[in-house]
Amino acid sequence: MKAQNPPAWPLPVSVAPDALSGIQADFSQEWRRVVDAAGKGELTPLSDRRFGSAAWAGSPQHLLMAHLYLLSARALSRMVDAVDATEPLRERLRFSVMQWVDAMAPSNFLAFNPDAQQKLVESSGEVLRNGIDNLMRDLKRGRIQQSDETRFEVGVNVAVTPGGVVYENDLLQLIQYTPATSTVHARPLLIVPPCINKFYILDLQPENSFVRHAVEAGHTVFLVSWRNPLASDTDGIDQATWDDYIERGVLQAIAVVRDISAQDQINTLGFCVGGTMLGAALALAAARGEQPSASLTLLTTMLDFRETGILDVFVDENHAALRDQQLGAGGLMSALELANTFAFLRPNELVWNYVVGNYLKGETPPPFDLLYWNADSTNLPGPFFAWYFRNTYLENNLKVPGRVKTCGVPLDLTQLDMPAYLFGSREDHIVPWISAYATTALLRGQARFVLGAAGHVAGVINPPAKNKRSYWARDSDARLPGDPHAWLAGAQEHAGSWWPDWADWLSGHAGPKVKKKARLGNARYPVIEPAPGRYVRVRAV
């Protein structure tokens, strides 16, 4: 079982007297240096983007305030590092102090932000009126606007890869995409995205659509579009369980794809939580003596939850018990709570940046398809969420063969012996790349591990045409070391997107090229409606 964080904050926490004295002495000395420099007019401009404008550099009193704020923030950080406590408790202290320090930045307040004050004067107060309008709008919707959402519409300029819905039940719609080539690989690809967000992160606009890239590479692509349950639904969706999502979700989608393609085995891909669900579904199939997947791709996915990064600050028995009580028998884990939780993992980038822009400066954020998707979050059935939280983040049960059951069957991920392509993002704060790498110790098939630059989403969505970022890989994956850092030491960095590397790998497991079919679906599963379907258009907030 995964080591649990302490259920309560042991009080008082303390810093060793010598360490505290050193921090105080350094703080006092640096404070005097900054004040002396300010008195001489010698304070240097700051590179911190919150205080980097000409208005900050041109106002000595505001620049001094920013310097002293950053000095205080560093001192608080040093105090947390010096606290005599367990590392889990220290991590919680770091997270709490980060929230307070970031919220108290002088840039977040009109009275202390010379940049916002200058815009207020230059606009004769217009930005104040706009800012109040923006604030009222965001209070009504319950979230901060991060992108100009009027510029995007699902099915119009995002999620526009042609295709049709060929199956649906109360949990999902299954989309089959129209082939873009005259011949296609015989073995199709099924993509299982996370149910915690909408699928179209993988099908944004045509120029950055992972789905389109796979279709244009000659694959017949199917994709799961999870239903977004609402409080007004009366069909019992709020009582859906982990077992339901595995049996009537992932495994049902696999069965339909096999039927339509007339293939005994298909290729499968899971992203984030979708990858965890896919791994569990294939382990359940293996326990039943079935091997429906010829290859497995996992993108920023955890099967071993030993290292969960910053999310670990929310994980303890008290929290799990609370969720069991609140949601274990039914109800919805709200999209708003989930979205706000993830936003405050990076508060300066995803919260306070927009507080300043939207409210203090009265600006409308620029259109950005990824942030439009980020705001289009989903509710989750309570029983599913409670089971997932306890059995993965808290107890790490999926890792140990036989410890956890799904649909009454003990799961053993080590039975998965198909070839696997495993991708992690080097700066991922949600799925640390070393946790994505830990999957190599569970799977028994030949694995290729690839590490992309950037974070959880930007690392994945990196189309080749833009020639941005980079990725690390080994020329030979015959023997992957157990230590992820040893793997990285022997890996080579390649400029640009990892997508072509994955496409080359997948083509080796997709079978021969055959003439594309004249229509989507088949007699048993005809097209219900055009892609992207109804389910993805349901908004939670």
C-alpha positions as CSV (number, residue, x, y, z in Angstrom):
1,M,0.0,0.0,0.0
2,K,1.2,3.5,-0.8
3,A,2.5,5.4,2.2
4,Q,-0.2,7.8,3.3
5,N,0.2,11.4,4.2
6,P,-0.5,12.3,7.8
7,P,-4.3,12.7,8.2
8,A,-3.9,15.9,10.2
9,W,-1.3,18.7,10.6
10,P,0.8,17.9,13.7
11,L,1.2,21.1,15.6
12,P,3.3,22.9,16.3
13,V,5.8,22.6,13.5
14,S,9.2,24.1,14.3
15,V,12.4,25.2,12.7
16,A,15.7,24.5,14.4
17,P,16.9,27.7,16.2
18,D,20.2,27.8,14.3
19,A,18.5,27.5,11.0
20,L,15.9,30.1,11.9
21,S,18.6,32.5,13.1
22,G,20.4,32.1,9.8
23,I,17.3,32.7,7.7
24,Q,16.5,35.8,9.8
25,A,20.0,37.2,9.5
26,D,20.1,36.7,5.8
27,F,16.7,38.3,5.4
28,S,17.7,41.4,7.5
29,Q,20.9,41.8,5.6
30,E,19.2,41.5,2.2
31,W,16.4,43.8,3.3
32,R,19.0,46.5,4.2
33,R,20.8,46.0,0.9
34,V,17.6,46.4,-1.1
35,V,16.5,49.5,0.9
36,D,19.9,51.1,0.5
37,A,19.9,50.4,-3.2
38,A,16.4,52.0,-3.5
39,G,17.6,55.1,-1.7
40,K,20.4,55.5,-4.2
41,G,18.2,54.8,-7.1
42,E,20.1,51.7,-8.0
43,L,17.4,49.0,-7.8
44,T,17.6,46.8,-10.8
45,P,14.5,45.9,-12.8
46,L,13.0,42.5,-12.2
47,S,12.8,39.6,-14.6
48,D,9.7,38.2,-12.9
49,R,6.9,38.7,-15.5
50,R,4.5,40.1,-12.8
51,F,6.8,43.0,-12.3
52,G,8.7,43.2,-15.6
53,S,6.8,46.1,-17.4
54,A,8.1,49.6,-17.9
55,A,5.6,50.9,-15.3
56,W,7.2,48.8,-12.6
57,A,10.7,49.7,-13.6
58,G,9.8,53.4,-13.8
59,S,8.3,53.6,-10.3
60,P,10.9,53.4,-7.6
61,Q,8.4,52.9,-4.8
62,H,6.6,50.1,-6.6
63,L,9.9,48.5,-7.7
64,L,11.0,48.5,-4.1
65,M,7.8,46.9,-3.0
66,A,8.2,44.1,-5.6
67,H,11.8,43.5,-4.5
68,L,10.8,43.2,-0.8
69,Y,7.9,41.0,-1.7
70,L,10.2,38.5,-3.5
71,L,12.7,38.7,-0.7
72,S,9.9,37.8,1.8
73,A,8.7,35.0,-0.4
74,R,12.2,33.5,-0.6
75,A,12.5,33.7,3.2
76,L,9.2,31.9,3.7
77,S,10.3,29.2,1.3
78,R,13.5,28.7,3.2
79,M,11.6,28.4,6.4
80,V,9.4,25.7,5.0
81,D,12.4,23.8,3.7
82,A,13.9,24.0,7.2
83,V,10.8,22.8,9.1
84,D,11.4,19.7,11.3
85,A,8.7,17.5,9.8
86,T,8.1,14.6,7.5
87,E,8.5,15.2,3.8
88,P,4.8,14.8,3.1
89,L,3.9,17.4,5.7
90,R,6.6,19.7,4.3
91,E,5.1,19.4,0.8
92,R,1.8,20.4,2.2
93,L,3.3,23.4,3.9
94,R,5.1,24.3,0.6
95,F,1.8,24.1,-1.2
96,S,-0.1,26.2,1.4
97,V,2.6,28.8,1.6
98,M,2.7,29.0,-2.2
99,Q,-1.0,29.7,-2.3
100,W,-0.7,32.5,0.2
101,V,2.5,34.0,-1.2
102,D,1.2,34.1,-4.8
103,A,-2.2,35.5,-3.7
104,M,-0.4,38.4,-1.8
105,A,1.7,39.5,-4.7
106,P,1.4,43.3,-5.0
107,S,0.7,42.9,-8.7
108,N,-2.7,41.4,-7.8
109,F,-4.0,44.6,-6.2
110,L,-5.0,47.8,-8.1
111,A,-3.6,50.0,-5.2
112,F,-0.1,48.5,-5.7
113,N,0.1,47.7,-9.4
114,P,1.5,50.7,-11.4
115,D,0.9,49.0,-14.7
116,A,-2.9,48.7,-14.0
117,Q,-3.0,52.2,-12.6
118,Q,-1.4,53.6,-15.7
119,K,-4.0,51.9,-17.9
120,L,-6.7,53.2,-15.7
121,V,-5.6,56.7,-16.1
122,E,-4.9,56.4,-19.9
123,S,-8.4,54.9,-20.5
124,S,-10.1,57.6,-18.3
125,G,-11.5,54.8,-16.1
126,E,-12.8,52.6,-19.0
127,V,-10.7,49.6,-17.9
128,L,-12.2,49.8,-14.4
129,R,-15.7,49.5,-15.9
130,N,-14.6,46.6,-18.2
131,G,-12.9,44.9,-15.3
132,I,-16.0,45.1,-13.1
133,D,-18.0,43.7,-16.0
134,N,-15.5,40.8,-16.4
135,L,-15.6,40.1,-12.7
136,M,-19.4,40.0,-12.6
137,R,-19.5,37.7,-15.6
138,D,-16.9,35.3,-14.1
139,L,-18.7,35.3,-10.7
140,K,-21.9,34.3,-12.5
141,R,-20.2,31.4,-14.3
142,G,-18.1,30.4,-11.3
143,R,-14.7,30.5,-12.9
144,I,-12.1,32.8,-14.4
145,Q,-12.2,33.2,-18.1
146,Q,-8.8,32.2,-19.6
147,S,-9.5,32.6,-23.3
148,D,-11.9,34.5,-25.5
149,E,-14.5,31.7,-25.6
150,T,-16.6,33.4,-28.2
151,R,-14.0,32.5,-30.9
152,F,-14.5,28.7,-30.6
153,E,-17.3,26.3,-31.0
154,V,-17.1,22.5,-30.8
155,G,-17.8,21.0,-34.2
156,V,-17.2,24.3,-36.0
157,N,-13.6,25.2,-35.5
158,V,-12.5,22.7,-32.8
159,A,-13.2,18.9,-33.0
160,V,-13.7,19.1,-36.7
161,T,-12.0,16.0,-38.0
162,P,-14.6,14.3,-40.2
163,G,-16.3,11.1,-38.9
164,G,-19.4,9.7,-37.4
165,V,-20.7,8.3,-34.1
166,V,-21.2,4.6,-34.7
167,Y,-22.2,3.5,-31.1
168,E,-23.5,5.0,-27.9
169,N,-24.7,4.0,-24.5
170,D,-25.3,5.9,-21.3
171,L,-21.5,6.4,-20.7
172,L,-20.0,7.1,-24.1
173,Q,-20.3,7.7,-27.7
174,L,-17.8,6.0,-30.1
175,I,-16.6,8.0,-33.0
176,Q,-15.1,6.5,-36.1
177,Y,-13.1,9.0,-38.3
178,T,-13.3,9.1,-42.0
179,P,-10.1,7.8,-43.6
180,A,-7.9,10.4,-45.3
181,T,-5.9,8.0,-47.4
182,S,-7.0,5.5,-50.1
183,T,-5.5,2.6,-48.2
184,V,-5.4,2.1,-44.5
185,H,-3.7,-0.3,-42.1
186,A,-5.9,-3.3,-41.5
187,R,-5.7,-3.0,-37.7
188,P,-7.5,0.1,-36.4
189,L,-6.6,2.4,-33.5
190,L,-8.9,3.0,-30.5
191,I,-8.2,6.2,-28.5
192,V,-9.4,6.3,-24.9
193,P,-9.1,9.9,-23.5
194,P,-9.6,10.8,-19.9
195,C,-13.2,11.2,-18.7
196,I,-12.2,14.1,-16.5
197,N,-12.0,16.4,-19.6
198,K,-13.5,16.4,-23.1
199,F,-11.8,14.3,-25.8
200,Y,-11.1,17.2,-28.2
201,I,-7.8,18.1,-26.6
202,L,-6.7,15.4,-29.1
203,D,-8.6,17.0,-31.9
204,L,-8.4,20.8,-31.5
205,Q,-7.9,22.7,-34.7
206,P,-6.8,20.9,-37.9
207,E,-3.2,22.1,-37.6
208,N,-2.7,20.7,-34.1
209,S,-5.0,17.7,-34.1
210,F,-3.4,14.4,-33.0
211,V,-6.5,12.6,-34.3
212,R,-6.0,14.1,-37.8
213,H,-2.3,13.2,-37.7
214,A,-3.2,9.6,-37.0
215,V,-5.8,9.5,-39.7
216,E,-3.5,11.0,-42.3
217,A,-0.8,8.4,-41.3
218,G,-3.2,5.8,-42.7
219,H,-4.9,4.5,-39.6
220,T,-8.6,3.8,-39.1
221,V,-9.2,5.8,-35.9
222,F,-11.9,5.3,-33.3
223,L,-12.2,7.5,-30.3
224,V,-14.3,7.4,-27.1
225,S,-16.3,10.5,-26.3
226,W,-17.3,10.3,-22.6
227,R,-20.7,11.5,-21.5
228,N,-20.7,14.7,-19.3
229,P,-23.3,13.9,-16.6
230,L,-25.4,16.7,-15.2
231,A,-27.2,17.2,-12.0
232,S,-30.5,17.3,-14.0
233,D,-30.0,13.8,-15.4
234,T,-32.5,11.3,-14.1
235,D,-31.2,8.0,-15.5
236,G,-28.9,7.1,-12.7
237,I,-25.7,8.2,-14.3
238,D,-24.6,9.7,-11.0
239,Q,-24.3,6.2,-9.6
240,A,-22.0,4.9,-12.3
241,T,-19.0,3.0,-10.9
242,W,-15.4,2.2,-11.9
243,D,-16.7,-1.2,-13.0
244,D,-19.2,0.4,-15.2
245,Y,-16.6,2.6,-16.9
246,I,-14.3,-0.4,-17.5
247,E,-16.9,-3.0,-18.6
248,R,-19.5,-0.9,-20.4
249,G,-17.1,1.8,-21.3
250,V,-13.6,0.8,-22.4
251,L,-14.2,-2.9,-23.0
252,Q,-17.5,-2.2,-24.9
253,A,-15.7,0.3,-27.1
254,I,-13.0,-2.3,-27.9
255,A,-15.7,-4.9,-28.7
256,V,-17.4,-2.5,-31.1
257,V,-14.2,-1.5,-32.9
258,R,-13.3,-5.2,-33.3
259,D,-16.7,-5.9,-34.8
260,I,-16.6,-3.0,-37.2
261,S,-13.1,-3.6,-38.3
262,A,-13.5,-7.5,-38.4
263,Q,-10.1,-7.7,-36.6
264,D,-9.5,-10.0,-33.6
265,Q,-7.0,-7.5,-32.3
266,I,-6.8,-3.7,-32.4
267,N,-4.3,-1.1,-31.4
268,T,-5.2,0.9,-28.3
269,L,-4.1,4.3,-26.9
270,G,-4.9,5.8,-23.6
271,F,-4.2,9.4,-22.4
272,C,-3.9,10.3,-18.7
273,V,-6.8,8.8,-16.7
274,G,-7.9,7.2,-19.9
275,G,-4.7,5.3,-20.0
276,T,-5.2,4.1,-16.4
277,M,-8.7,2.9,-17.4
278,L,-7.4,1.3,-20.6
279,G,-4.7,-0.6,-18.7
280,A,-7.2,-1.9,-16.1
281,A,-9.6,-2.9,-18.9
282,L,-6.9,-4.9,-20.8
283,A,-5.9,-6.5,-17.5
284,L,-9.5,-7.6,-16.9
285,A,-9.6,-8.9,-20.5
286,A,-6.4,-10.8,-19.9
287,A,-7.8,-12.4,-16.7
288,R,-10.7,-13.6,-18.8
289,G,-8.3,-15.2,-21.3
290,E,-8.8,-12.5,-23.9
291,Q,-6.1,-10.4,-25.7
292,P,-8.0,-7.8,-27.8
293,S,-5.1,-5.3,-28.0
294,A,-2.1,-5.9,-30.3
295,S,-0.3,-2.8,-29.0
296,L,-0.7,-0.3,-26.2
297,T,0.2,3.4,-26.2
298,L,0.0,5.3,-23.0
299,L,0.4,9.1,-22.9
300,T,1.2,10.8,-19.6
301,T,-0.4,7.9,-17.8
302,M,0.1,6.4,-14.3
303,L,-0.4,2.8,-13.5
304,D,1.9,3.0,-10.5
305,F,0.8,5.9,-8.3
306,R,3.8,5.8,-5.9
307,E,4.9,9.3,-7.0
308,T,2.0,11.6,-7.8
309,G,3.7,14.9,-7.7
310,I,2.0,18.0,-6.4
311,L,-1.4,16.3,-6.3
312,D,-0.1,14.3,-3.3
313,V,-0.9,17.3,-1.1
314,F,-4.6,16.3,-1.5
315,V,-4.2,12.6,-0.8
316,D,-4.8,11.2,2.7
317,E,-7.3,8.9,4.4
318,N,-9.4,11.7,5.7
319,H,-10.0,13.1,2.2
320,A,-10.7,9.6,0.8
321,A,-13.2,8.9,3.6
322,L,-14.9,12.2,3.0
323,R,-15.3,11.4,-0.7
324,D,-16.6,7.9,0.1
325,Q,-19.2,9.5,2.4
326,Q,-20.1,12.3,0.0
327,L,-20.1,10.4,-3.3
328,G,-19.7,6.7,-2.7
329,A,-23.4,5.9,-3.1
330,G,-24.1,8.5,-5.8
331,G,-23.9,12.2,-6.8
332,L,-21.5,14.1,-8.9
333,M,-18.0,15.3,-8.5
334,S,-18.4,18.7,-10.0
335,A,-16.4,20.0,-12.9
336,L,-16.0,23.4,-11.2
337,E,-14.3,21.8,-8.2
338,L,-12.0,19.7,-10.4
339,A,-11.2,22.7,-12.6
340,N,-10.4,25.0,-9.7
341,T,-8.2,22.3,-8.1
342,F,-6.1,21.9,-11.2
343,A,-5.9,25.7,-11.7
344,F,-4.5,26.3,-8.2
345,L,-1.7,23.8,-8.8
346,R,-0.2,26.6,-10.9
347,P,-1.9,29.7,-9.4
348,N,0.3,32.4,-11.0
349,E,-0.2,31.0,-14.5
350,L,-3.8,29.9,-14.3
351,V,-5.4,32.2,-11.7
352,W,-3.6,35.5,-10.8
353,N,-2.4,36.2,-14.3
354,Y,-6.1,36.4,-15.3
355,V,-7.2,38.3,-12.2
356,V,-4.8,41.0,-13.2
357,G,-5.6,41.0,-16.9
358,N,-9.3,40.5,-16.7
359,Y,-10.2,42.6,-13.7
360,L,-7.4,45.2,-13.0
361,K,-6.7,45.9,-16.7
362,G,-10.2,45.2,-18.1
363,E,-8.8,43.0,-20.8
364,T,-10.4,40.1,-22.7
365,P,-7.9,37.2,-22.8
366,P,-6.8,36.3,-26.3
367,P,-8.3,33.3,-28.0
368,F,-6.4,30.0,-27.3
369,D,-7.9,26.7,-28.2
370,L,-6.1,24.8,-25.5
371,L,-7.4,27.1,-22.8
372,Y,-10.9,27.0,-24.3
373,W,-10.8,23.2,-24.0
374,N,-9.4,23.6,-20.4
375,A,-12.5,25.6,-19.4
376,D,-14.9,23.0,-21.0
377,S,-14.5,20.5,-18.1
378,T,-16.7,17.6,-17.0
379,N,-18.6,16.3,-14.0
380,L,-17.8,12.8,-12.8
381,P,-20.1,10.2,-11.3
382,G,-19.4,10.1,-7.6
383,P,-18.9,6.4,-7.1
384,F,-16.4,6.3,-10.0
385,F,-14.4,9.2,-8.5
386,A,-14.4,7.9,-5.0
387,W,-13.2,4.4,-6.1
388,Y,-10.5,5.9,-8.3
389,F,-9.2,8.3,-5.7
390,R,-8.9,5.6,-3.0
391,N,-7.6,2.8,-5.1
392,T,-5.1,4.8,-7.2
393,Y,-3.8,7.9,-5.5
394,L,-4.3,6.8,-1.9
395,E,-3.6,3.1,-1.8
396,N,-1.9,2.4,-5.2
397,N,-3.7,-0.8,-5.5
398,L,-3.5,-1.3,-9.3
399,K,0.2,-1.8,-9.1
400,V,0.1,-5.0,-6.9
401,P,-1.2,-8.1,-8.8
402,G,-4.5,-9.3,-7.4
403,R,-4.9,-6.6,-4.8
404,V,-7.9,-5.0,-6.4
405,K,-10.9,-6.4,-8.3
406,T,-12.8,-5.0,-11.2
407,C,-16.1,-6.6,-12.1
408,G,-15.3,-9.2,-9.5
409,V,-12.0,-10.3,-11.1
410,P,-8.6,-9.6,-9.5
411,L,-6.4,-7.5,-11.8
412,D,-2.8,-8.1,-12.7
413,L,-1.2,-5.5,-14.9
414,T,1.9,-7.7,-15.3
415,Q,-0.2,-10.0,-17.6
416,L,-0.1,-7.3,-20.3
417,D,2.6,-8.4,-22.7
418,M,1.8,-6.5,-25.9
419,P,4.3,-4.1,-27.3
420,A,3.9,-0.7,-25.6
421,Y,4.8,2.9,-26.4
422,L,5.0,5.0,-23.3
423,F,5.2,8.8,-23.3
424,G,5.9,11.1,-20.5
425,S,6.3,14.9,-20.4
426,R,9.4,16.2,-18.7
427,E,7.8,19.2,-16.9
428,D,4.5,17.4,-16.2
429,H,3.1,18.4,-12.7
430,I,0.1,16.1,-12.9
431,V,1.8,12.9,-14.1
432,P,5.5,13.2,-13.2
433,W,7.5,11.6,-15.9
434,I,9.2,9.2,-13.5
435,S,5.8,7.9,-12.7
436,A,5.0,7.5,-16.4
437,Y,8.4,5.6,-16.7
438,A,7.4,3.3,-13.8
439,T,5.0,1.6,-16.1
440,T,8.0,0.0,-17.8
441,A,8.4,-2.2,-14.7
442,L,4.8,-3.4,-14.8
443,L,4.3,-4.3,-18.4
444,R,5.9,-7.5,-19.8
445,G,6.0,-6.7,-23.5
446,Q,8.7,-4.8,-25.4
447,A,8.4,-1.2,-24.4
448,R,9.6,2.0,-26.0
449,F,9.7,5.1,-23.7
450,V,9.8,8.6,-25.1
451,L,10.1,11.8,-23.0
452,G,8.7,15.0,-24.4
453,A,9.5,18.6,-23.4
454,A,6.9,20.8,-21.7
455,G,4.0,19.9,-19.4
456,H,1.1,17.5,-19.2
457,V,-0.9,18.9,-22.2
458,A,1.6,20.9,-24.1
459,G,4.0,18.0,-24.2
460,V,1.4,15.8,-25.8
461,I,0.0,18.3,-28.2
462,N,3.1,19.1,-30.3
463,P,2.3,18.9,-34.0
464,P,5.2,18.3,-36.3
465,A,4.4,21.3,-38.6
466,K,5.3,23.8,-35.9
467,N,8.7,22.3,-35.3
468,K,8.6,23.2,-31.6
469,R,10.1,21.7,-28.5
470,S,11.9,18.4,-28.5
471,Y,11.8,14.8,-27.2
472,W,14.2,12.3,-25.8
473,A,14.4,8.7,-26.9
474,R,16.8,5.8,-27.2
475,D,17.8,4.3,-30.5
476,S,17.3,0.8,-29.0
477,D,14.7,-0.1,-26.4
478,A,15.9,-3.7,-26.0
479,R,16.7,-3.2,-22.3
480,L,15.2,-0.3,-20.4
481,P,17.0,0.4,-17.1
482,G,15.0,0.3,-13.9
483,D,16.2,3.8,-13.0
484,P,14.4,6.5,-15.1
485,H,17.4,8.9,-14.6
486,A,19.7,6.2,-16.0
487,W,17.4,6.0,-19.0
488,L,17.6,9.7,-19.5
489,A,21.3,9.7,-19.3
490,G,21.5,7.3,-22.2
491,A,18.8,9.0,-24.3
492,Q,19.3,11.3,-27.2
493,E,17.4,14.6,-27.6
494,H,15.6,15.1,-30.9
495,A,14.3,18.5,-32.1
496,G,10.6,18.8,-32.9
497,S,7.6,16.6,-32.4
498,W,7.5,13.1,-31.1
499,W,4.4,12.3,-33.2
500,P,6.3,11.0,-36.2
501,D,8.3,8.7,-33.9
502,W,5.1,7.3,-32.6
503,A,3.5,7.0,-36.0
504,D,6.5,5.0,-37.3
505,W,6.3,2.7,-34.2
506,L,2.6,2.2,-34.6
507,S,2.8,1.3,-38.3
508,G,4.8,-1.7,-37.3
509,H,1.9,-3.1,-35.3
510,A,-1.0,-2.0,-37.6
511,G,-0.9,-4.8,-40.2
512,P,-0.8,-4.5,-44.0
513,K,-2.4,-1.7,-46.0
514,V,-5.9,-2.5,-47.4
515,K,-8.4,-0.5,-49.4
516,K,-10.4,1.8,-47.2
517,K,-14.0,0.9,-46.6
518,A,-16.7,2.9,-48.5
519,R,-18.7,3.7,-45.3
520,L,-18.2,4.1,-41.6
521,G,-19.6,1.6,-39.2
522,N,-21.2,-1.6,-40.4
523,A,-24.7,-3.2,-40.5
524,R,-24.7,-3.8,-36.7
525,Y,-23.3,-0.4,-35.9
526,P,-24.5,2.2,-38.5
527,V,-23.7,5.9,-38.2
528,I,-25.9,7.6,-35.6
529,E,-24.9,11.2,-36.2
530,P,-21.8,13.1,-37.5
531,A,-18.7,13.6,-35.4
532,P,-18.1,15.1,-32.9
533,G,-21.5,13.9,-31.6
534,R,-23.9,15.2,-29.0
535,Y,-22.1,14.1,-25.8
536,V,-19.1,16.4,-26.3
537,R,-21.4,19.5,-26.7
538,V,-22.9,19.1,-23.2
539,R,-21.3,21.8,-21.0
540,A,-21.0,21.5,-17.2
541,V,-20.4,25.2,-16.5
